[in-house]
Amino acid sequence: MSERELVIRARLSAQRAFLGEVPPAMRAAVLSVDGNDIEVRCYFDGAIAPADIESVSVAETEMMADFEPEHSVGVRCIRLDAPEPITDDGVWIYFRRERTT
């Protein structure tokens, strides 16, 4: 599988896995692929609650189930309070609407 195909597959997997699991405090989810490693970075506004970590963990498990054992899937929670800009250059799979003023 080419890297482009893996990125497409990972993006679809992440978008499906996060259905119903996006907590209100999550600002964005951005994914990257490096070889067989897939990582999703979830940016949060304010303190990250245990329930938010659990939701992200559920999505991570769902994604793991979509890939062969040679692929590693990881999800990280990062606190970055609004209106601080998110400058991640990965593939954006979720971005909440935020105030512009």
C-alpha positions as CSV (number, residue, x, y, z in Angstrom):
1,M,0.0,0.0,0.0
2,S,1.4,3.4,-0.9
3,E,1.7,6.2,1.6
4,R,-1.0,8.1,-0.1
5,E,-3.4,5.1,0.1
6,L,-2.5,4.7,3.8
7,V,-3.3,8.4,4.5
8,I,-6.7,8.1,2.8
9,R,-7.4,4.9,4.7
10,A,-6.3,6.5,8.0
11,R,-8.4,9.6,7.4
12,L,-11.5,7.6,6.7
13,S,-10.8,5.4,9.7
14,A,-10.3,8.4,12.0
15,Q,-13.4,10.2,10.8
16,R,-15.5,7.1,11.4
17,A,-13.9,6.3,14.8
18,F,-14.5,9.8,16.1
19,L,-18.3,9.8,15.2
20,G,-20.1,10.3,18.5
21,E,-16.8,10.6,20.4
22,V,-15.8,14.2,19.9
23,P,-16.0,16.0,23.3
24,P,-17.2,19.6,23.4
25,A,-13.7,20.9,24.5
26,M,-11.9,19.3,21.5
27,R,-10.9,22.0,19.1
28,A,-9.3,19.9,16.3
29,A,-8.1,16.5,15.4
30,V,-5.1,16.2,13.0
31,L,-3.6,13.1,11.7
32,S,-0.2,12.2,10.2
33,V,1.3,9.0,8.7
34,D,5.0,8.2,8.8
35,G,5.8,4.8,7.3
36,N,3.5,2.4,9.2
37,D,2.9,4.8,12.1
38,I,-0.4,6.6,12.2
39,E,-0.9,9.4,14.8
40,V,-3.9,11.6,15.6
41,R,-3.3,14.7,17.7
42,C,-6.4,16.0,19.5
43,Y,-6.2,19.6,20.6
44,F,-8.3,20.7,23.6
45,D,-9.5,24.0,25.0
46,G,-9.0,24.0,28.7
47,A,-8.2,21.2,31.1
48,I,-8.6,17.7,29.5
49,A,-11.2,15.8,31.5
50,P,-10.9,12.1,32.2
51,A,-14.1,11.6,30.2
52,D,-12.5,13.4,27.2
53,I,-9.5,11.1,27.4
54,E,-11.8,8.1,27.5
55,S,-13.6,9.3,24.4
56,V,-10.4,9.7,22.5
57,S,-9.2,6.3,23.7
58,V,-12.4,4.7,22.3
59,A,-11.7,6.3,18.9
60,E,-8.1,5.1,19.1
61,T,-9.2,1.6,19.7
62,E,-11.7,1.8,16.8
63,M,-8.9,2.9,14.5
64,M,-6.5,0.2,15.7
65,A,-9.1,-2.4,14.7
66,D,-9.1,-1.0,11.1
67,F,-5.4,-1.8,10.5
68,E,-3.1,-4.8,10.2
69,P,-0.7,-5.5,13.2
70,E,2.3,-3.9,11.3
71,H,0.6,-0.5,11.6
72,S,0.8,1.4,14.9
73,V,-2.0,3.7,15.7
74,G,-1.6,6.4,18.4
75,V,-3.7,9.3,19.6
76,R,-2.4,12.1,21.8
77,C,-4.4,14.8,23.7
78,I,-2.8,18.2,23.7
79,R,-4.0,21.2,25.6
80,L,-4.0,24.4,23.5
81,D,-6.5,27.0,24.7
82,A,-8.4,29.1,22.2
83,P,-7.8,31.5,20.6
84,E,-4.2,30.2,20.4
85,P,-3.9,29.1,16.7
86,I,-3.3,25.4,15.9
87,T,-0.4,25.3,13.5
88,D,-0.3,21.5,12.9
89,D,0.5,20.7,9.3
90,G,-1.0,17.2,9.3
91,V,-4.3,16.1,7.7
92,W,-7.1,17.8,9.5
93,I,-10.0,15.4,10.2
94,Y,-12.0,17.6,12.6
95,F,-12.1,21.3,13.4
96,R,-14.7,23.0,15.5
97,R,-16.1,26.4,14.6
98,E,-14.5,29.1,16.8
99,R,-15.1,32.7,17.3
100,T,-13.0,34.9,15.1
101,T,-13.1,38.0,17.3
